[in-house]
Amino acid sequence: MADQVALDYTIAVGLAPGELLVTLVASVQAVATADGLLELFLPTWTPGSYLIREFARQLSRVEASDAETNLRLPCRKVAKNRFVVLETGAVERVRIAYRVYAHELTVRTADVTQEHAFWNHACVLLWPVGHDDLEARITLDLPAGWDVATALPRQAGSSGLEASRQHVTLMARGMEHAFDSPVLAGTLRRVPWTTRGIEHEAVLDGLAGVEPPASLAQDLHRIVEVAADVFDLPLPYERFVFLCLFAADGHGGLEHGESTTLLFSRTALRSDKGYREFLALAAHELFHAWNVKRLRPVEFWRYDYEQENY
């Protein structure tokens, strides 16, 4: 049995069309109040996309039980994005189970098909209120043969394989780290390179037979070099991942501290103009690794994920 952590999530992909099945096993001692209440919230927005998105509208069937005995516990929705587990009593670990509707391919939401899965944890993980700094283990339950790309580190020796399923375990050092690290899974194409001693990677999904330019790694390497020269400082991360979502149409980008998500038309890669526009999007989002992610107003240093941040 794996070592217990205060927050132990499992995200199952491919068991229900267009849905993520999420389970959280939480230590009551670590997260419950003195009177035994366990309150959880889901963000209403995600940094980098400054509008209230009401992600909780995609949640359904939020249920609670004793993780040891499976005895149902009362669970009540107390706000548009908050749930409270009542009467934990002598329970040591609570299991929270729910579904997330995932059929919206944007850089800020979640999308699950037979070919891939992409999501931001801000619209997936119910998190205990007031416990932002708790470490979390996030186990992905995926179809066998799928690759996984994310900035979150894998737990050493954690991957497992069954006949038709596989398990990959990630670790988040706290809420901000989890919310700031999207996940892409499926049949992925990886383009790695090293800039200034730091590993970088472009992970391509949805190409549908379109070949990316052979110069992609060199072009992105040059973009990283030039962005770093602007600040004249060491690269601010230990590893960086460009998560590239290609589709029939769509355009967007979202910055993260150690990765970025890019959504682009796959056919645009076939023209010089389209490819330059893709590189411009990559350059724009990479620049945010400094400006916005690490250099930002004091009012934004600790985000309030439940309401507008002025």
C-alpha positions in Angstrom: 0.0 0.0 0.0 1.4 3.4 -0.9 2.3 5.8 1.9 -0.7 7.9 2.9 -0.8 11.6 2.2 -3.3 14.2 3.5 -4.8 14.6 0.0 -4.9 11.6 -2.3 -6.7 12.2 -5.6 -7.5 9.8 -8.4 -8.6 11.0 -11.8 -10.0 8.3 -14.1 -10.1 8.9 -17.8 -12.0 6.9 -20.4 -14.5 5.2 -18.1 -17.3 7.5 -19.1 -17.6 9.5 -22.4 -16.7 13.1 -22.0 -16.2 12.9 -18.2 -13.5 12.7 -15.6 -14.3 10.6 -12.6 -12.5 12.1 -9.6 -12.0 10.6 -6.1 -10.3 12.4 -3.2 -9.3 10.5 -0.1 -8.5 13.1 2.6 -7.2 12.9 6.1 -9.9 14.2 8.5 -7.2 15.1 11.1 -5.4 17.2 8.5 -8.3 19.1 6.9 -11.4 19.0 9.1 -12.4 21.8 11.5 -12.5 21.4 15.2 -16.2 20.5 15.0 -15.6 17.8 12.4 -16.7 19.6 9.3 -14.8 19.2 6.0 -15.3 22.1 3.5 -14.1 21.9 -0.1 -14.1 24.4 -2.9 -13.6 24.5 -6.6 -12.1 27.7 -8.3 -14.5 29.9 -10.2 -11.7 31.1 -12.5 -8.1 30.3 -13.5 -5.2 32.8 -13.6 -4.3 34.0 -17.0 -7.9 34.0 -18.1 -9.4 36.8 -16.0 -13.1 36.1 -16.2 -15.3 34.2 -13.7 -15.9 30.8 -15.4 -18.0 29.0 -12.7 -16.3 25.7 -13.2 -18.5 24.1 -10.5 -21.3 24.0 -13.1 -19.4 21.0 -14.6 -19.5 19.0 -11.4 -22.1 16.4 -10.6 -22.9 13.6 -8.1 -20.6 14.9 -5.3 -20.8 12.2 -2.6 -18.9 11.4 0.6 -18.1 8.2 2.5 -15.8 6.7 5.1 -12.8 5.6 3.1 -12.4 2.5 5.3 -16.0 1.3 5.7 -17.6 2.9 2.6 -20.4 4.2 4.9 -22.1 7.2 3.3 -21.6 10.5 5.0 -23.9 13.6 4.6 -22.5 16.0 2.0 -24.2 19.3 1.3 -23.6 22.0 -1.3 -23.4 25.2 0.7 -22.4 27.7 -2.1 -22.2 27.7 -5.9 -18.7 26.1 -5.6 -18.4 24.8 -2.1 -19.4 21.5 -0.5 -19.3 20.5 3.2 -19.0 17.0 4.6 -20.9 16.7 7.9 -20.6 14.4 10.8 -17.1 13.0 10.2 -17.1 11.8 13.8 -14.6 9.0 14.3 -13.8 8.7 10.6 -10.1 8.9 9.9 -10.2 9.3 6.1 -13.1 10.7 4.0 -13.6 9.7 0.4 -15.2 12.3 -1.9 -16.3 11.1 -5.3 -17.7 13.2 -8.2 -17.8 13.6 -12.0 -16.5 16.5 -14.1 -18.1 17.2 -17.5 -15.2 17.4 -19.9 -16.2 18.3 -23.4 -14.8 21.8 -24.0 -11.4 22.1 -25.8 -10.0 25.4 -24.6 -6.7 26.2 -22.8 -8.6 26.8 -19.6 -11.1 23.9 -19.4 -11.3 20.1 -19.8 -11.8 17.9 -22.8 -12.0 14.1 -22.9 -12.4 12.1 -26.1 -11.4 8.6 -27.3 -8.2 10.1 -28.6 -7.0 12.3 -25.7 -7.7 14.0 -22.4 -6.7 17.5 -21.4 -7.6 19.4 -18.3 -6.6 22.2 -15.9 -6.7 21.1 -12.3 -8.5 24.4 -11.4 -11.7 23.1 -12.9 -11.2 19.5 -11.6 -9.9 19.3 -8.1 -12.1 20.1 -5.1 -9.7 21.4 -2.5 -10.1 21.7 1.3 -10.7 25.3 2.3 -7.8 26.9 4.2 -5.3 24.2 3.4 -3.5 25.7 0.4 -0.1 24.3 1.3 -0.9 20.6 1.7 1.0 18.3 -0.5 -1.2 16.2 -2.9 -0.8 13.0 -4.7 -2.7 12.8 -8.0 -3.0 9.3 -9.6 -4.1 9.2 -13.2 -6.1 6.1 -14.2 -5.7 6.1 -18.0 -6.2 3.8 -21.0 -3.1 1.6 -21.5 -0.7 3.0 -24.1 -1.5 6.6 -23.5 1.4 9.0 -22.8 1.2 11.8 -20.2 2.6 15.3 -20.3 2.6 17.8 -17.4 4.9 20.0 -15.4 4.0 18.0 -12.3 6.7 15.6 -11.2 6.0 11.9 -11.2 6.3 10.0 -8.0 9.3 7.7 -8.2 8.3 4.1 -9.1 4.6 5.0 -9.1 3.5 3.9 -12.6 1.6 0.7 -13.0 0.1 -1.2 -15.9 -2.9 -3.5 -16.2 -4.4 -5.3 -19.2 -6.4 -2.2 -20.4 -5.5 0.5 -17.9 -2.4 2.2 -16.5 -1.7 4.3 -13.5 0.6 7.3 -13.4 1.1 9.1 -10.1 2.0 12.8 -9.9 2.9 15.0 -6.9 1.9 18.6 -6.2 3.6 20.5 -3.5 0.4 22.5 -2.7 -2.7 23.9 -4.2 -1.0 26.6 -6.4 1.3 24.0 -7.8 -1.6 21.7 -8.7 -3.8 24.4 -10.2 -0.9 25.8 -12.2 0.0 22.5 -13.9 -2.4 21.2 -16.6 -2.3 17.6 -17.8 -2.4 16.3 -21.4 -2.7 12.6 -22.1 -3.1 10.5 -25.3 -0.9 9.5 -28.2 1.5 12.4 -28.1 4.4 13.5 -30.1 7.4 14.9 -28.2 10.0 17.4 -29.4 12.7 17.9 -26.8 15.6 20.3 -26.6 17.9 22.0 -24.1 18.4 25.7 -23.7 21.0 27.1 -21.3 21.2 23.7 -19.6 17.5 23.5 -19.0 15.3 20.8 -20.5 12.4 22.0 -22.7 9.8 20.1 -24.6 7.0 20.7 -27.0 4.3 18.0 -26.7 2.0 17.9 -29.8 -1.5 16.5 -29.7 -4.1 16.4 -32.5 -1.9 16.7 -35.5 -4.0 14.2 -37.5 -1.3 13.5 -40.0 0.0 17.1 -40.3 3.8 17.2 -40.0 5.2 20.0 -37.9 8.1 21.9 -39.4 11.5 20.2 -38.9 12.8 23.5 -37.4 10.3 23.5 -34.5 12.8 22.6 -31.8 15.4 25.1 -33.1 12.9 27.9 -33.5 11.5 27.4 -30.0 15.0 27.2 -28.6 15.8 30.6 -30.2 12.6 32.1 -28.7 13.6 30.9 -25.2 17.1 32.4 -25.7 15.7 35.8 -26.8 13.1 35.9 -23.9 15.9 35.1 -21.4 18.1 37.9 -22.8 15.3 40.5 -22.2 15.6 39.8 -18.4 19.3 39.0 -18.4 18.7 36.4 -15.7 18.9 32.6 -15.4 15.8 30.7 -16.7 13.3 30.9 -13.8 12.3 27.2 -14.0 13.9 23.8 -13.8 12.0 22.4 -16.8 9.4 23.8 -19.2 6.7 22.1 -21.3 4.8 23.6 -24.2 1.5 21.6 -24.3 0.3 22.0 -27.9 -3.3 21.3 -28.7 -4.0 21.1 -32.4 -7.6 21.0 -33.7 -9.6 21.8 -36.8 -9.9 25.4 -35.5 -9.4 27.4 -32.3 -6.8 29.7 -31.0 -5.5 30.5 -27.5 -2.8 30.3 -25.0 -2.6 30.1 -21.2 0.6 30.7 -19.2 1.8 28.6 -16.3 4.9 28.8 -14.1 6.6 25.7 -15.6 4.5 25.1 -18.8 2.1 26.7 -21.2 -0.9 25.5 -23.2 -1.3 26.5 -26.8 -4.4 25.8 -28.9 -4.0 26.2 -32.6 -5.3 25.1 -36.0 -3.4 22.1 -37.2 -3.6 23.2 -40.9 -1.9 26.5 -40.0 1.4 24.6 -39.7 1.3 24.0 -43.4 1.9 27.7 -44.3 4.8 30.0 -43.4 2.3 32.6 -42.2 0.5 30.1 -40.0 3.6 28.7 -38.5 4.9 32.2 -37.7 1.7 32.9 -35.9 2.1 29.7 -33.9 5.6 30.7 -32.9 4.4 34.2 -32.0 1.8 32.6 -29.7 4.5 30.4 -28.1 6.7 33.4 -27.6 3.9 35.4 -26.0 3.0 32.6 -23.5 6.6 31.8 -22.7 7.3 35.5 -21.8 4.6 35.2 -19.1 6.9 32.7 -17.3 8.7 35.9 -16.1 6.1 38.7 -16.6 2.8 37.6 -14.8 3.9 34.3 -13.3 6.8 35.7 -11.3 6.6 39.5 -11.8 3.1 40.7 -10.9 1.3 43.2 -8.6 1.3 42.4 -4.9 -2.5 42.2 -5.1 -2.1 39.1 -7.4 0.6 37.4 -5.4 -1.8 35.1 -3.7 -4.9 34.7 -5.8 -8.4 34.4 -4.5 -9.7 31.5 -6.7 -13.3 32.1 -5.7 -14.0 35.7 -6.8 -12.7 38.5 -8.9 -9.2 39.7 -8.2 -8.9 43.5 -8.6 
